[in-house]
Amino acid sequence: MDWSRFIPSDFEYDWEKDKLAKHRVSFEEAVETFFNGYEVRRNKRFRDRYQLIGRTNGGRGLKIVFQLKPRNVVRIITGWEA
């Protein structure tokens, strides 16, 4: 995957299992990190997941765990301050 050319087409999030709020991160902040320059690493525990290290529009550093689904749909799983 060439992450420098990646553009998400949509975002999904399981509001029933809201893990972002537990870490005081909003869904909007998690989405912002995909548009402000970032680094992506493969997740060590789950092979179908990635870790994104990036910044919100306000400059807050976050680590976001996500799955990449067909058609560049991003499923955000959790995130916390980096």
Buried (B, 14 or more C-beta within 10 A) or exposed (E): EEEEEEEBEEBEBEEEEEBBEEEEBEBEBBBBBBEEEBEBEEBEEEEEBBBBBBBBEEEBEBBBBBBBEEEEEBBBBBBBEB
